[in-house]
Amino acid sequence: MKLLKIIGLSFLGMVSMETYAQELGANLQLRPRYEYRNGFKNLMPNGEKATSFVSQRSRLNFNYKQEKLKAKLTFQNIRTWGDVATTTQVDKNGIALFEAWAQYDFDAKWSARLGRQVISYDNQRIFGEIDWAQQGQSHDAAVITFHQKNHQLDLGLVLNADKENLLEPKTAYTTNYKSLQYAWYHTQFSKLNMSLLFLNTGYEFEKAIGNLEVDYKQTFGTYLTFKDKKWDTNLGLYGQTGKSNDKSVSAWYAGANLGYALTNAFKATFGYEYLSGKNQDDSSSDIKSFNPIFGTNHGFNGYMDYFYVGNHLNSVGLQDVYLKLNYTQNKWQFNLIPHVFSAPNAVLDATNKKMDSYLGTEMDFTAGYAFQKDIVASAGYSQMFGSGTLERLKNGIDAANTNNWVWVMVTFSPKIFTLK
């Protein structure tokens, strides 16, 4: 503790030799999570057994600010308990930088943020932090912001490479997207909030031997929210065009929620999502399946991650009808979310006949308890009741097998110090 304060004081002294009102804070996040996986992300194959493990996120955050300058530095270590022998001195997981950015406020309206940062907007359907994943998601980016009363405009730029090259590389950059540009605008009209997003993402690929090209895919649309007394609703509409790996892209998304607070403690929300897909008998090379791209997908189409979490891309799309039941009382919170999934595009059986569109029903139950402000325990149970059509999409694995998932997590978020 004393050592951290000494480091903090030294950091304050080095950041600026001028006299400003300065503040440096440090806090920890320790988040161990137990999981029992018995058909998580995919149907449970015959003859296989469930697995269980404990993963942990350990983060150390430093936040600095003065009159016009803000900075953040976040170190994190992601590990599975037991992945390194207790006698080993070197942790193979190492320490990674999750955030490392500085922001300068030119005046009350304009600012610029440079470095590794979280980019998250609206309901995180297109841009999100993916906080459920222990590693999270951040971008090496430059973001310019204009803010005035009820208006905000963000302009973002990214250019990625795997190292400091002397010449143009001969192999495609596939670690991440090659480049990215976006504009996000948000405004408020009384009880209505509206956001507009335009995102241009470039991925590099080898079109022919020695011929590297970057194809750009555009994602654009709007997100609207409205709240009045006990009612609230939101609507998201997005389209995708452009090219990907030399294939034309034409896809779209629609999602809506309608919520009502029955009491101060109990709320019900009915929701629907449509993500376009492609018929399995469609022989064209066009990509017609919508990709949520940088979204926090774990929070949308079922917690068991059967769809759009490293899977189900360029497939038959998805329709998701769900009901969220939320009860909050004192330090407790309970959620029950049934999902009914179906395919909006044709799924064919082994004889090329169209199958029923129903994919399955997932039940998600979660509970949380706040022991105190910086200690929260949470747990969940989910079960997927898959159909023959889902079985077909999941490589013929028997959908009749029991598919469930259990998790228990404790989040410790203590503040270490604040220096002013």
Solvent accessible surface area in square Angstrom, and as a share of the most:
residue,aa,sasa,rsa
1,M,128,0.57
2,K,156,0.66
3,L,124,0.62
4,L,44,0.22
5,K,79,0.33
6,I,93,0.47
7,I,82,0.42
8,G,1,0.01
9,L,107,0.53
10,S,56,0.36
11,F,68,0.28
12,L,23,0.11
13,G,43,0.42
14,M,146,0.65
15,V,50,0.29
16,S,20,0.13
17,M,181,0.81
18,E,111,0.50
19,T,139,0.81
20,Y,74,0.28
21,A,93,0.72
22,Q,40,0.18
23,E,46,0.21
24,L,0,0.00
25,G,12,0.12
26,A,1,0.01
27,N,44,0.22
28,L,55,0.28
29,Q,36,0.16
30,L,62,0.31
31,R,10,0.04
32,P,28,0.18
33,R,10,0.04
34,Y,84,0.32
35,E,3,0.01
36,Y,76,0.29
37,R,77,0.28
38,N,20,0.10
39,G,4,0.04
40,F,25,0.10
41,K,67,0.28
42,N,55,0.28
43,L,2,0.01
44,M,23,0.10
45,P,55,0.35
46,N,107,0.55
47,G,84,0.81
48,E,108,0.48
49,K,181,0.77
50,A,34,0.26
51,T,75,0.43
52,S,60,0.39
53,F,57,0.24
54,V,31,0.18
55,S,12,0.08
56,Q,35,0.15
57,R,0,0.00
58,S,28,0.18
59,R,19,0.07
60,L,42,0.21
61,N,17,0.09
62,F,28,0.12
63,N,59,0.30
64,Y,5,0.02
65,K,97,0.41
66,Q,28,0.12
67,E,119,0.53
68,K,78,0.33
69,L,45,0.22
70,K,70,0.30
71,A,24,0.19
72,K,48,0.20
73,L,60,0.30
74,T,1,0.00
75,F,70,0.29
76,Q,13,0.06
77,N,15,0.08
78,I,47,0.24
79,R,57,0.21
80,T,53,0.31
81,W,145,0.51
82,G,71,0.68
83,D,44,0.23
84,V,24,0.14
85,A,64,0.50
86,T,140,0.81
87,T,114,0.66
88,T,67,0.39
89,Q,168,0.75
90,V,116,0.67
91,D,49,0.25
92,K,144,0.61
93,N,57,0.29
94,G,30,0.29
95,I,121,0.62
96,A,53,0.41
97,L,73,0.36
98,F,7,0.03
99,E,14,0.06
100,A,29,0.22
101,W,28,0.10
102,A,47,0.37
103,Q,24,0.11
104,Y,99,0.38
105,D,28,0.14
106,F,110,0.46
107,D,76,0.39
108,A,103,0.80
109,K,86,0.37
110,W,106,0.37
111,S,14,0.09
112,A,19,0.15
113,R,68,0.25
114,L,110,0.55
115,G,28,0.27
116,R,84,0.31
117,Q,5,0.02
118,V,34,0.19
119,I,6,0.03
120,S,44,0.29
121,Y,28,0.11
122,D,54,0.28
123,N,48,0.25
124,Q,59,0.26
125,R,2,0.01
126,I,6,0.03
127,F,2,0.01
128,G,0,0.00
129,E,45,0.20
130,I,42,0.21
131,D,58,0.30
132,W,46,0.16
133,A,21,0.16
134,Q,11,0.05
135,Q,102,0.45
136,G,12,0.11
137,Q,38,0.17
138,S,30,0.20
139,H,8,0.04
140,D,68,0.35
141,A,8,0.06
142,A,29,0.23
143,V,12,0.07
144,I,73,0.37
145,T,27,0.16
146,F,47,0.20
147,H,86,0.39
148,Q,71,0.32
149,K,176,0.74
150,N,83,0.43
151,H,77,0.34
152,Q,48,0.21
153,L,56,0.28
154,D,8,0.04
155,L,71,0.35
156,G,1,0.01
157,L,104,0.52
158,V,9,0.05
159,L,145,0.72
160,N,19,0.10
161,A,59,0.45
162,D,94,0.49
163,K,142,0.60
164,E,174,0.78
165,N,57,0.29
166,L,177,0.88
167,L,152,0.76
168,E,127,0.57
169,P,46,0.29
170,K,173,0.73
171,T,102,0.59
172,A,27,0.21
173,Y,23,0.09
174,T,108,0.63
175,T,111,0.64
176,N,73,0.37
177,Y,3,0.01
178,K,39,0.16
179,S,8,0.05
180,L,0,0.00
181,Q,60,0.27
182,Y,9,0.03
183,A,31,0.24
184,W,20,0.07
185,Y,65,0.25
186,H,49,0.22
187,T,1,0.01
188,Q,77,0.34
189,F,108,0.45
190,S,96,0.62
191,K,101,0.43
192,L,64,0.32
193,N,40,0.21
194,M,46,0.21
195,S,2,0.01
196,L,79,0.39
197,L,14,0.07
198,F,101,0.42
199,L,0,0.00
200,N,27,0.14
201,T,0,0.00
202,G,0,0.00
203,Y,79,0.30
204,E,19,0.09
205,F,27,0.11
206,E,91,0.41
207,K,96,0.41
208,A,55,0.43
209,I,177,0.90
210,G,61,0.59
211,N,62,0.32
212,L,39,0.19
213,E,59,0.27
214,V,48,0.28
215,D,15,0.08
216,Y,84,0.32
217,K,19,0.08
218,Q,40,0.18
219,T,0,0.00
220,F,83,0.35
221,G,19,0.18
222,T,28,0.16
223,Y,22,0.08
224,L,47,0.23
225,T,40,0.23
226,F,81,0.34
227,K,127,0.54
228,D,45,0.23
229,K,183,0.78
230,K,103,0.43
231,W,126,0.44
232,D,30,0.16
233,T,48,0.28
234,N,31,0.16
235,L,64,0.32
236,G,4,0.04
237,L,77,0.39
238,Y,14,0.05
239,G,11,0.10
240,Q,2,0.01
241,T,57,0.33
242,G,24,0.23
243,K,83,0.35
244,S,25,0.16
245,N,89,0.46
246,D,62,0.32
247,K,89,0.38
248,S,54,0.35
249,V,7,0.04
250,S,74,0.48
251,A,8,0.06
252,W,127,0.45
253,Y,7,0.03
254,A,18,0.14
255,G,6,0.06
256,A,39,0.30
257,N,28,0.14
258,L,90,0.45
259,G,0,0.00
260,Y,73,0.28
261,A,28,0.22
262,L,83,0.41
263,T,78,0.45
264,N,169,0.86
265,A,23,0.18
266,F,64,0.27
267,K,67,0.29
268,A,23,0.18
269,T,17,0.10
270,F,115,0.48
271,G,1,0.01
272,Y,75,0.29
273,E,4,0.02
274,Y,41,0.16
275,L,0,0.00
276,S,8,0.05
277,G,6,0.06
278,K,39,0.17
279,N,59,0.30
280,Q,84,0.37
281,D,97,0.50
282,D,40,0.21
283,S,117,0.76
284,S,47,0.31
285,S,73,0.47
286,D,53,0.28
287,I,28,0.14
288,K,71,0.30
289,S,7,0.05
290,F,1,0.01
291,N,38,0.20
292,P,1,0.01
293,I,29,0.15
294,F,14,0.06
295,G,2,0.02
296,T,21,0.12
297,N,22,0.11
298,H,19,0.09
299,G,36,0.35
300,F,37,0.15
301,N,3,0.01
302,G,2,0.02
303,Y,45,0.17
304,M,0,0.00
305,D,7,0.03
306,Y,0,0.00
307,F,3,0.01
308,Y,7,0.03
309,V,39,0.22
310,G,79,0.76
311,N,31,0.16
312,H,24,0.11
313,L,82,0.41
314,N,107,0.55
315,S,25,0.16
316,V,2,0.01
317,G,1,0.01
318,L,0,0.00
319,Q,49,0.22
320,D,0,0.00
321,V,58,0.33
322,Y,14,0.05
323,L,68,0.34
324,K,73,0.31
325,L,49,0.24
326,N,38,0.20
327,Y,89,0.34
328,T,56,0.33
329,Q,80,0.36
330,N,135,0.69
331,K,105,0.45
332,W,117,0.41
333,Q,82,0.36
334,F,69,0.29
335,N,33,0.17
336,L,64,0.32
337,I,12,0.06
338,P,32,0.20
339,H,4,0.02
340,V,68,0.39
341,F,0,0.00
342,S,22,0.14
343,A,3,0.03
344,P,33,0.21
345,N,34,0.17
346,A,10,0.08
347,V,3,0.01
348,L,21,0.11
349,D,40,0.21
350,A,87,0.67
351,T,96,0.56
352,N,115,0.59
353,K,139,0.59
354,K,147,0.62
355,M,48,0.21
356,D,102,0.53
357,S,54,0.35
358,Y,84,0.32
359,L,0,0.00
360,G,0,0.00
361,T,30,0.17
362,E,0,0.00
363,M,66,0.30
364,D,1,0.00
365,F,85,0.36
366,T,17,0.10
367,A,22,0.17
368,G,15,0.14
369,Y,57,0.22
370,A,34,0.26
371,F,113,0.47
372,Q,98,0.44
373,K,202,0.86
374,D,40,0.21
375,I,44,0.22
376,V,60,0.34
377,A,22,0.17
378,S,24,0.16
379,A,36,0.28
380,G,6,0.06
381,Y,89,0.34
382,S,1,0.01
383,Q,38,0.17
384,M,4,0.02
385,F,106,0.44
386,G,20,0.19
387,S,18,0.12
388,G,43,0.42
389,T,5,0.03
390,L,1,0.00
391,E,51,0.23
392,R,105,0.38
393,L,35,0.18
394,K,18,0.08
395,N,136,0.70
396,G,51,0.49
397,I,31,0.16
398,D,50,0.26
399,A,11,0.08
400,A,94,0.73
401,N,42,0.22
402,T,77,0.45
403,N,0,0.00
404,N,23,0.12
405,W,0,0.00
406,V,47,0.27
407,W,15,0.05
408,V,71,0.41
409,M,19,0.08
410,V,43,0.24
411,T,27,0.16
412,F,73,0.30
413,S,48,0.31
414,P,45,0.28
415,K,152,0.64
416,I,24,0.12
417,F,12,0.05
418,T,59,0.34
419,L,32,0.16
420,K,187,0.79
